[in-house]
Amino acid sequence: MQASEPRDPYGAALGAVKRFAEAGRFVPGEPIVVTELAAEVGLSATPVREALACLAGQGLIERRRGRGYFYPSLGAAEAIDLFELQLAYLHAALTLYPRGLTPLRKAAVAVDPLDGVQALFDAIIRQSSNAALILAHRRVVDRLKTVLKAELRHEDPDGATVRTMMEVIVDGRIPELLGLLETYHERRCSRARTLVSEAA
């Protein structure tokens, strides 16, 4: 007896594809065969196809006309563009949607410095409480996921960069934090080609 599909097969398919992408299940440039993926997640092809179409609209999956869906590869130039977007989102969280120093301090001190700079960036964005900004940032992070894993291997093993940024936040020196973010951004852009090749 075959198990019935969940009440929301589209939602189940969307969640499954996102989980696979986050877990590194897809290889960049690899075609995604709808029928195989549907069988793997125990759904019919229609909700899986709809989920892939949705994710293609978000830029997380690539749709090639007449050829189907592919997990997109990421080049150094696109990684730099995404780093630029992330920097803009951080600036927005700190300057356009300031909620005061208390929420920012609480968000920063909750981060383990050994989790890397991205964990601090996520906390800064979340504390803005701006739903559109949080969603836009999440999409950038999703697209950069493999690059960010490679980047973590290049960070200070003792978390010194994160600790410095956290100290500046706790002291309320936001202009100095913005300068530190710019410096970090320049450093990560200079090694984008290396990060992309390690992520592949």
C-alpha positions in Angstrom: 0.0 0.0 0.0 1.5 3.3 -1.1 1.6 6.1 1.5 -0.6 9.1 0.7 0.8 12.4 -0.2 0.9 15.0 2.6 -1.9 17.6 2.8 0.4 20.2 1.3 2.5 18.4 -1.3 3.9 21.6 -2.7 5.1 22.7 0.7 6.6 19.3 1.4 8.4 19.4 -2.0 9.6 22.9 -1.4 10.9 22.0 2.0 12.6 18.8 0.7 14.4 20.6 -2.1 15.6 23.4 0.2 16.8 20.8 2.7 18.7 18.9 0.0 20.3 22.2 -1.2 21.3 23.2 2.3 22.8 19.7 2.9 24.9 19.9 -0.2 23.0 17.1 -1.9 23.2 18.8 -5.3 26.4 19.4 -7.2 26.7 22.8 -8.9 25.8 22.5 -12.6 24.1 19.1 -12.0 20.7 18.6 -13.7 17.8 17.9 -11.3 15.6 15.2 -12.8 12.1 15.9 -11.6 10.8 12.3 -11.6 13.9 11.0 -9.7 13.6 13.7 -7.1 9.9 13.1 -6.8 10.4 9.4 -6.2 13.2 10.2 -3.7 10.9 12.4 -1.6 7.8 10.3 -2.0 5.7 12.8 -4.0 4.3 13.1 -7.4 6.2 15.1 -10.1 3.8 18.0 -10.1 4.5 19.5 -6.7 8.2 18.9 -7.1 8.1 20.7 -10.5 6.2 23.6 -8.9 8.7 23.8 -6.0 11.6 23.9 -8.5 9.8 26.6 -10.5 9.4 28.7 -7.3 13.0 28.3 -6.4 14.1 29.1 -9.9 12.2 32.4 -9.5 14.2 33.1 -6.4 17.5 32.3 -8.1 18.2 29.2 -6.0 17.7 26.8 -8.8 18.4 27.4 -12.5 15.8 26.7 -15.2 17.2 26.2 -18.7 14.5 26.5 -21.3 14.0 23.1 -23.0 16.6 21.4 -20.8 15.0 21.4 -17.3 16.3 22.4 -13.9 19.9 22.5 -12.7 21.6 23.3 -9.5 23.4 26.6 -10.3 27.1 26.9 -10.2 28.5 30.1 -8.7 31.3 32.1 -10.2 33.6 34.5 -8.5 31.9 37.5 -10.0 28.5 36.4 -8.8 29.9 35.7 -5.3 31.3 39.2 -5.1 27.9 40.6 -6.2 26.2 38.6 -3.5 28.8 39.8 -0.9 28.0 43.4 -2.0 24.3 42.7 -1.4 25.0 41.3 2.0 27.1 44.3 2.9 24.2 46.6 1.8 21.8 44.6 3.9 24.1 44.9 7.0 24.3 48.6 6.5 20.5 48.7 6.2 20.0 46.7 9.4 22.4 49.1 11.3 21.4 52.4 9.8 18.0 52.3 8.2 16.2 50.1 10.7 18.0 50.8 14.0 16.1 49.4 17.0 18.6 50.8 19.4 21.7 49.4 20.9 20.1 47.0 23.4 18.7 44.5 20.8 21.9 44.8 18.8 24.0 44.1 21.8 21.8 41.1 22.9 22.0 39.7 19.3 25.8 40.1 19.2 26.6 38.6 22.6 24.5 35.5 21.8 26.8 34.6 18.9 29.6 32.1 19.5 32.7 33.7 17.9 33.9 30.3 16.8 30.7 30.0 14.6 32.3 32.6 12.3 31.5 36.0 10.9 28.4 34.8 9.1 26.7 33.9 12.4 27.3 37.5 13.6 26.0 38.9 10.2 22.8 36.7 10.6 22.3 38.0 14.1 22.7 41.7 13.0 20.1 41.2 10.2 17.6 39.3 12.5 17.7 41.9 15.2 16.4 44.5 12.7 13.0 42.8 12.8 12.4 43.9 9.3 10.8 40.9 7.6 11.6 41.9 4.0 15.3 42.5 4.9 15.5 39.2 6.7 14.0 37.3 3.8 16.2 39.1 1.2 19.3 38.3 3.3 18.3 34.7 3.8 18.1 34.3 0.0 21.6 35.7 -0.4 22.9 33.4 2.3 21.2 30.4 0.7 22.8 31.2 -2.7 26.2 31.6 -1.0 25.9 28.5 1.3 28.8 26.5 -0.2 31.0 29.5 -0.5 30.3 30.5 3.2 31.3 27.0 4.3 34.6 27.4 2.5 35.0 30.9 3.9 34.6 29.6 7.5 37.8 27.4 6.9 39.7 30.6 6.2 38.6 32.5 9.3 40.6 33.0 12.5 40.6 29.7 14.4 40.2 31.7 17.7 37.3 33.9 16.3 39.3 37.1 16.7 37.5 38.9 13.9 34.1 38.2 15.3 35.3 39.1 18.8 36.5 42.5 17.6 33.2 43.2 15.9 31.3 42.1 19.0 33.3 44.4 21.3 32.6 47.3 19.0 28.9 46.5 19.1 28.9 46.2 22.8 30.6 49.6 23.1 28.0 51.1 20.8 30.6 52.2 18.2 28.4 51.7 15.1 30.5 53.9 12.7 33.6 51.8 13.6 31.6 48.6 13.1 30.6 49.8 9.6 34.3 50.4 8.9 35.2 46.9 10.1 32.4 45.4 7.8 33.9 47.3 4.8 37.4 45.9 5.6 36.1 42.4 5.9 34.1 42.8 2.7 37.3 43.9 0.8 39.2 40.9 2.2 36.5 38.4 1.3 36.1 39.8 -2.2 39.9 39.5 -2.8 39.7 35.8 -2.1 36.3 35.1 -3.9 38.0 33.1 -6.6 39.6 30.8 -4.1 36.4 30.4 -2.1 34.4 29.5 -5.2 36.9 27.0 -6.3 37.0 25.4 -2.8 33.2 25.3 -2.7 32.9 23.5 -6.1 
